[in-house]
């Protein structure tokens, strides 16, 4: 597979599109404006991230069954998420450097293959320690896929549409989450819990074959090709930590504050994504089918949140949108964790705005982080900051696991709101980038 075709002009935002519309007009103008190669890149990144999500959620949805099978306490089950996210920082940073040196598409192929192989391996784990190791190795691919896919699409998208385009890519996380919830409901309804968790992990490999085929049709954007040809093999990880001088600006400040932003948002998000299924089953007493029904509201809100947040980042700007949804996510988290016992209808309804807000905040990440770094080190910068945020943010779901024994899962979920507060503070050290052309 070649990821470096002859350079071609990026599609114009005003090129005539179907039915006489300009390429940038209409509800799907952003998609037409990508051009044929850009749309294939979008499809590849969308599918890869959906499968990334699916493979991630095989664990949280199976958590209760795993705890019973291996005799684990809340702290031990929380450690599954921690090792996944910590190792994802290594995988994300490595994938970013590979993307800068060898190309975005090649890096995507590597990350998808890695997370698929080790998700399947989890299903064969004979004991807790082995499962922990396999889950950690799955984090290598999990960490790199989103950052590389987002960069690939960002470099095809125009400045005018970049926010909503990357928001649409981000929405595929909800698609994979929904698919995992459906498969979970079917598998755990038909198969005994002692074996069902293994089946869940094994299903994580099947869709990856489609993405591997799709990736053969995708090429890097001319912008990235030109950068590699100008500086072959020179993607530099150290460059993102270089302080500024009187003669040239550095990237150290950007890297520090972008890392803090990612830590706060992902600490809050993964607290909820990891523990809400357990909260619904253990403290709210819902069955497998009941849990799936409540998650439907949460996931539906998440999908619409991704799409809405993407549009808002183009209209309001990156910083304002992230700040807005950091505030709303914190409020919804506290409210959701304090719903009175017996108020199950309220629990069901509030799942929608919770999913909406905790997902909408992510919509601007793909465009924002891409715009903060120059093309030559975009992979390293975005891969490192996003996944370091995952790794450090992994402390949050682990803390919930240890606090759950004394506070209860619902009470400990409030800890996730602290992460959103950190994200709001980190924005004070970052510039607004809406409308910025990539270079």
C-alpha positions as MATLAB code, in Angstrom:
seq = 'XXXXXXXXXXXXXXXXXXXXXXXXXXXXXXXXXXXXXXXXXXXXXXXXXXXXXXXXXXXXXXXXXXXXXXXXXXXXXXXXXXXXXXXXXXXXXXXXXXXXXXXXXXXXXXXXXXXXXXXXXXXXXXXXXXXXXXXXXXXXXXXXXXXXXXXXXXXXXXXXXXXXXXXXXXXXXXXXXXXXXXXXXXXXXXXXXXXXXXXXXXXXXXXXXXXXXXXXXXXXXXXXXXXXXXXXXXXXXXXXXXXXXXXXXXXXXXXXXXXXXXXXXXXXXXXXXXXXXXXXXXXXXXXXXXXXXXXXXXXXXXXXXXXXXXXXXXXXXXXXXXXXXXXXXXXXXXXXXXXXXXXXXXXXXXXXXXXXXXXXXXXXXXXXXXXXXXXXXXXXXXXXXXXXXXXXXXXXXXXXXXXXXXXXXXXXXXXXXXXXXXXXXXXXXXXXXXXXXXX';
ca = [
       0.000    0.000    0.000;
       1.302    3.391   -0.888;
       0.526    6.301    1.362;
       2.371    8.914   -0.701;
       0.558    9.548   -4.020;
       1.520   12.421   -6.299;
       0.484   15.681   -4.666;
      -2.821   17.148   -5.770;
      -4.487   20.421   -4.968;
      -6.633   20.445   -1.902;
     -10.347   20.686   -2.733;
     -11.737   24.181   -2.915;
     -14.491   25.117   -0.509;
     -16.377   26.801   -3.356;
     -16.057   24.042   -5.982;
     -19.510   23.278   -7.498;
     -21.049   20.262   -5.815;
     -24.076   18.054   -6.462;
     -27.391   19.647   -7.337;
     -25.731   22.964   -8.072;
     -24.565   23.656   -4.533;
     -21.140   24.992   -3.763;
     -18.966   22.358   -2.142;
     -19.016   24.157    1.189;
     -22.788   24.834    1.321;
     -25.608   22.798    2.836;
     -25.784   20.384    5.746;
     -23.157   18.114    4.192;
     -21.119   20.760    2.430;
     -18.196   19.962    4.716;
     -18.193   16.386    3.387;
     -18.376   17.387   -0.288;
     -15.589   19.916    0.258;
     -13.196   17.129    1.261;
     -13.029   15.798   -2.307;
     -12.817   12.072   -3.223;
      -9.551   11.342   -1.432;
     -10.580   13.337    1.609;
     -13.875   11.448    1.834;
     -12.052    8.118    1.721;
      -9.758    9.393    4.478;
     -12.842   10.426    6.467;
     -14.440    6.994    6.015;
     -11.260    5.247    7.114;
     -10.799    7.417   10.198;
     -14.516    7.155   11.085;
     -14.500    3.362   10.843;
     -11.212    2.997   12.683;
     -12.315    5.148   15.594;
     -15.691    3.370   15.824;
     -13.866    0.059   16.133;
     -11.442    1.621   18.609;
     -14.465    2.545   20.718;
     -16.036   -0.885   20.337;
     -12.883   -2.642   21.492;
     -12.486   -0.241   24.428;
     -16.036   -0.786   25.710;
     -15.781   -4.569   25.706;
     -14.106   -4.127   29.104;
     -16.403   -1.679   30.995;
     -19.480   -3.597   29.839;
     -17.969   -6.885   31.046;
     -16.612   -5.458   34.303;
     -19.195   -6.992   36.664;
     -18.764  -10.436   35.094;
     -14.960  -10.155   35.244;
     -15.050   -9.125   38.905;
     -17.202  -12.153   39.755;
     -15.142  -14.579   37.635;
     -11.738  -13.591   39.036;
     -12.951  -12.495   42.494;
     -11.833   -8.854   42.090;
     -12.579   -5.818   44.223;
     -13.392   -2.342   42.844;
      -9.772   -1.191   42.987;
      -8.576   -4.147   40.917;
     -11.240   -3.688   38.253;
     -10.483    0.035   38.085;
      -6.869   -0.869   37.393;
      -7.904   -2.375   34.038;
      -8.836    1.092   32.828;
      -5.743    2.652   34.343;
      -3.254    0.384   32.581;
      -5.094    0.763   29.280;
      -4.959    4.540   29.440;
      -1.412    4.761   30.830;
       0.010    2.538   28.093;
      -2.084    4.432   25.529;
       0.157    7.434   26.222;
       3.137    5.409   25.011;
       1.193    4.111   22.022;
      -0.127    7.555   21.135;
       3.279    9.230   21.297;
       4.888    6.430   19.269;
       2.113    6.468   16.655;
       2.453   10.241   16.349;
       6.159   10.019   15.587;
       5.526    7.165   13.123;
       2.863    9.279   11.428;
       5.321   12.172   11.034;
       8.096    9.952    9.709;
       6.342    7.194    7.711;
       2.921    8.673    6.987;
      -0.525    8.952    8.546;
      -2.043    5.950    6.758;
       0.750    3.543    7.638;
       0.499    4.568   11.279;
      -3.253    3.939   11.191;
      -2.768    0.423    9.844;
      -0.354   -0.366   12.669;
      -2.625    0.978   15.412;
      -5.776   -0.808   14.184;
      -3.936   -4.127   13.909;
      -2.488   -3.731   17.409;
      -5.706   -3.002   19.262;
      -7.595   -5.747   17.400;
      -5.016   -8.464   18.137;
      -4.759   -7.737   21.850;
      -8.506   -7.321   22.342;
      -8.933  -10.870   21.061;
      -6.063  -12.032   23.279;
      -7.950  -10.702   26.326;
     -10.640  -13.297   25.670;
      -8.113  -16.093   26.176;
      -6.679  -14.782   29.454;
      -6.515  -17.540   32.103;
      -6.072  -15.220   35.094;
      -6.250  -11.614   36.274;
      -2.557  -10.846   35.733;
      -2.564  -12.078   32.124;
      -5.719  -10.130   31.334;
      -4.139   -7.011   32.816;
      -1.078   -7.424   30.559;
      -3.153   -8.017   27.412;
      -5.343   -5.036   28.186;
      -2.251   -2.876   28.651;
      -0.888   -3.981   25.256;
      -4.262   -3.243   23.682;
      -3.715    0.308   24.890;
      -0.755    0.693   22.512;
      -3.044    0.604   19.481;
      -5.947    2.261   21.247;
      -3.773    5.253   22.090;
      -2.553    5.953   18.579;
      -5.610    5.435   16.382;
      -7.614    8.553   17.158;
      -4.731   11.011   17.028;
      -3.441    9.744   13.681;
      -6.912    9.477   12.126;
      -7.828   12.980   13.280;
      -4.637   14.424   11.812;
      -5.238   12.657    8.499;
      -8.708   14.169    8.131;
      -7.707   17.592    9.519;
      -5.101   17.945    6.772;
      -7.766   17.401    4.104;
     -10.378   19.687    5.705;
     -10.616   23.421    5.063;
     -10.219   25.865    7.936;
     -13.873   26.835    7.475;
     -15.173   23.291    8.052;
     -12.466   21.652   10.149;
     -14.375   21.743   13.432;
     -17.535   20.059   12.165;
     -15.548   17.601   10.027;
     -13.495   16.412   12.995;
     -16.617   16.468   15.156;
     -18.201   14.009   12.715;
     -15.138   11.759   12.982;
     -15.412   11.986   16.772;
     -19.075   10.921   16.610;
     -17.946    7.473   15.470;
     -16.956    6.819   19.102;
     -20.674    6.807   19.947;
     -21.339    4.449   17.018;
     -18.785    1.955   18.332;
     -20.120    2.388   21.875;
     -23.674    1.688   20.691;
     -22.552   -1.396   18.781;
     -20.743   -2.677   21.875;
     -23.870   -2.106   23.996;
     -26.038   -4.050   21.505;
     -23.569   -6.951   21.322;
     -23.232   -6.930   25.115;
     -27.004   -7.183   25.539;
     -27.202  -10.103   23.078;
     -24.146  -11.989   24.301;
     -24.896  -11.710   28.018;
     -28.555  -12.635   27.411;
     -27.659  -15.776   25.465;
     -24.414  -16.931   27.086;
     -23.570  -17.528   30.747;
     -21.669  -14.656   32.362;
     -18.621  -16.866   33.076;
     -18.066  -17.299   29.326;
     -19.851  -14.255   27.884;
     -17.024  -11.853   28.764;
     -14.641  -13.959   26.649;
     -17.020  -13.825   23.688;
     -17.222  -10.038   24.035;
     -13.451   -9.718   23.688;
     -13.312  -12.133   20.738;
     -15.836  -10.090   18.772;
     -13.378   -7.179   18.874;
     -11.410   -8.600   15.943;
     -14.096   -9.165   13.326;
     -14.823   -5.581   12.144;
     -11.121   -4.687   11.975;
     -10.799   -6.724    8.777;
     -13.114   -4.276    6.994;
     -11.051   -1.302    8.100;
      -7.809   -2.942    6.991;
      -9.323   -3.326    3.514;
     -10.625    0.246    3.547;
      -7.249    1.675    4.496;
      -5.789    0.425    1.204;
      -7.931    3.051   -0.520;
      -6.713    5.970    1.615;
      -3.726    8.266    1.033;
      -2.067   10.995    3.073;
      -3.011   14.601    2.287;
      -0.593   16.477   -0.030;
       0.307   18.777    2.874;
       1.731   15.870    4.892;
       3.427   14.310    1.864;
       5.202   17.573    1.079;
       6.335   17.954    4.708;
       7.900   14.480    4.735;
       9.578   14.999    1.372;
      11.037   18.289    2.582;
      12.323   16.730    5.821;
      12.475   12.943    5.225;
      12.648   10.914    8.442;
      12.914   14.052   10.586;
       9.723   13.888   12.635;
      11.025   15.071   16.007;
       9.505   14.195   19.369;
      11.810   16.576   21.238;
      10.666   19.541   19.135;
       7.323   19.707   20.978;
       9.216   20.394   24.238;
      11.447   23.125   22.842;
      11.053   26.433   24.723;
      10.741   29.658   22.793;
      13.569   32.087   22.145;
      13.787   35.716   21.026;
      14.218   34.496   17.448;
      11.636   31.734   17.257;
       8.566   30.629   19.213;
       8.739   27.255   20.936;
       6.118   24.582   21.569;
       6.770   23.802   25.239;
       3.989   26.042   26.581;
       1.526   24.654   24.049;
       2.444   21.080   24.928;
       2.106   21.626   28.685;
      -1.303   23.313   28.551;
      -2.678   21.025   25.819;
      -1.644   18.075   27.966;
      -3.452   19.539   30.980;
      -6.550   20.173   28.866;
      -6.558   16.574   27.668;
      -6.001   15.296   31.200;
      -8.991   17.141   32.593;
     -11.438   16.273   29.837;
     -10.435   12.628   29.648;
     -10.242   12.188   33.396;
     -13.876   13.265   33.594;
     -14.955   11.273   30.556;
     -13.324    7.956   31.431;
     -14.614    8.152   34.976;
     -18.127    8.115   33.566;
     -17.478    5.706   30.673;
     -15.853    3.172   33.000;
     -18.187    3.268   35.980;
     -21.685    4.176   34.759;
     -22.483    0.579   33.602;
     -21.382   -0.756   37.014;
     -23.330    2.027   38.777;
     -26.499    1.111   36.886;
     -26.200   -2.591   37.693;
     -24.925   -2.580   41.280;
     -26.453    0.540   42.835;
     -29.548    1.046   40.694;
     -30.293   -2.697   40.432;
     -30.828   -2.818   36.667;
     -30.744   -6.059   34.671;
     -28.565   -6.596   31.586;
     -31.427   -5.521   29.304;
     -32.298   -2.622   31.613;
     -28.714   -1.390   31.639;
     -28.670   -1.513   27.835;
     -31.838    0.587   27.713;
     -30.417    3.272   29.984;
     -27.165    3.305   28.038;
     -29.196    3.923   24.862;
     -30.186    7.357   26.165;
     -26.612    8.100   27.206;
     -25.171    7.013   23.849;
     -27.838    8.819   21.801;
     -26.970   12.012   23.611;
     -23.278   11.340   22.988;
     -23.746   10.949   19.229;
     -25.695   14.186   18.891;
     -23.253   15.909   21.225;
     -20.311   15.075   18.969;
     -22.077   16.465   15.892;
     -23.410   19.580   17.647;
     -20.095   20.317   19.336;
     -18.308   20.153   15.996;
     -20.572   22.836   14.515;
     -20.207   25.023   17.594;
     -16.401   24.925   17.429;
     -16.623   26.469   13.955;
     -19.140   29.093   15.093;
     -18.048   30.003   18.639;
     -14.393   29.041   18.450;
     -12.424   26.160   19.981;
     -11.824   27.632   23.446;
     -15.360   28.917   24.099;
     -16.954   25.621   23.073;
     -14.665   23.484   25.225;
     -15.135   25.817   28.205;
     -18.938   25.747   27.832;
     -19.163   21.976   27.784;
     -16.631   21.556   30.592;
     -19.009   23.525   32.810;
     -22.123   21.665   31.636;
     -20.429   18.250   31.936;
     -19.448   18.933   35.542;
     -23.002   19.997   36.418;
     -24.553   16.940   34.716;
     -22.104   14.564   36.423;
     -22.973   15.853   39.892;
     -26.703   15.761   39.119;
     -26.582   12.216   37.697;
     -24.698   10.857   40.709;
     -27.228   12.350   43.158;
     -30.509   11.198   41.633;
     -32.632    9.838   44.517;
     -33.215    6.111   44.839;
     -36.383    5.076   43.018;
     -36.322    7.991   40.555;
     -35.476    5.700   37.646;
     -37.347    7.784   35.073;
     -35.238   10.802   35.970;
     -32.121    8.620   35.758;
     -33.173    7.556   32.261;
     -33.919   11.076   31.032;
     -30.825   12.717   32.528;
     -28.633   10.194   30.714;
     -29.262   12.079   27.457;
     -27.857   15.508   28.479;
     -25.019   13.778   30.359;
     -23.983   11.885   27.223;
     -24.470   15.012   25.105;
     -22.220   17.273   27.188;
     -19.451   14.786   28.002;
     -19.109   14.047   24.280;
     -19.616   17.502   22.769;
     -16.520   18.717   24.612;
     -14.417   16.292   22.556;
     -15.645   17.524   19.171;
     -13.158   20.368   19.020;
     -10.143   18.309   20.064;
      -9.235   16.961   16.641;
      -9.226   20.364   15.005;
      -7.816   22.272   18.004;
      -4.793   20.050   18.615;
      -4.064   19.838   14.875;
      -4.074   23.638   14.632;
      -1.773   24.070   17.634;
       1.143   22.243   15.947;
       2.975   22.656   12.606;
       2.752   19.827   10.037;
       6.272   18.450   10.632;
       5.522   17.608   14.292;
       1.716   17.476   14.267;
       1.658   13.740   14.825;
       4.083   13.885   17.745;
       2.337   16.885   19.336;
      -1.205   15.637   18.999;
      -0.335   12.034   19.803;
       1.580   12.980   22.940;
      -0.773   15.569   24.432;
      -3.990   13.669   23.780;
      -2.687   10.358   25.090;
      -0.720   11.765   27.998;
      -4.055   13.254   28.989;
      -5.513    9.769   28.803;
      -2.722    8.323   30.932;
      -2.778   10.952   33.679;
      -6.566   11.119   33.485;
      -6.594    7.370   34.205;
      -6.029    8.284   37.849;
      -9.651    9.445   38.000;
     -11.439    6.121   37.268;
      -8.941    4.302   39.503;
      -9.670    6.726   42.339;
     -13.383    6.063   41.858;
     -12.691    2.335   42.125;
     -10.943    2.711   45.470;
     -13.431    5.273   46.802;
     -16.445    3.218   45.732;
     -16.098    0.834   48.656;
     -16.688    3.676   51.150;
     -18.526    6.326   49.117;
     -20.469    4.085   46.765;
     -19.971    4.215   42.979;
     -22.521    7.015   42.601;
     -20.862    9.204   45.220;
     -17.385    8.597   43.828;
     -18.495    9.550   40.294;
     -18.491   13.181   41.414;
     -14.697   12.959   41.338;
     -14.984   13.139   37.537;
     -16.302   16.710   37.780;
     -12.878   17.754   39.107;
     -11.393   16.832   35.746;
     -13.674   19.211   33.894;
     -12.607   22.008   36.212;
      -8.968   21.328   35.357;
      -9.792   21.490   31.644;
     -11.399   24.906   32.034;
      -8.284   26.235   33.797;
      -5.929   24.818   31.136;
      -7.665   26.837   28.411;
      -6.253   30.004   29.992;
      -2.815   29.050   28.644;
      -3.855   28.257   25.055;
      -4.704   30.509   22.078;
      -7.828   30.472   19.921;
      -7.165   28.820   16.518;
     -10.498   28.973   14.685;
      -9.953   29.735   10.993;
      -6.258   28.867   11.050;
      -4.796   27.367    7.872;
      -2.554   24.354    8.516;
       1.079   24.692    7.566;
];
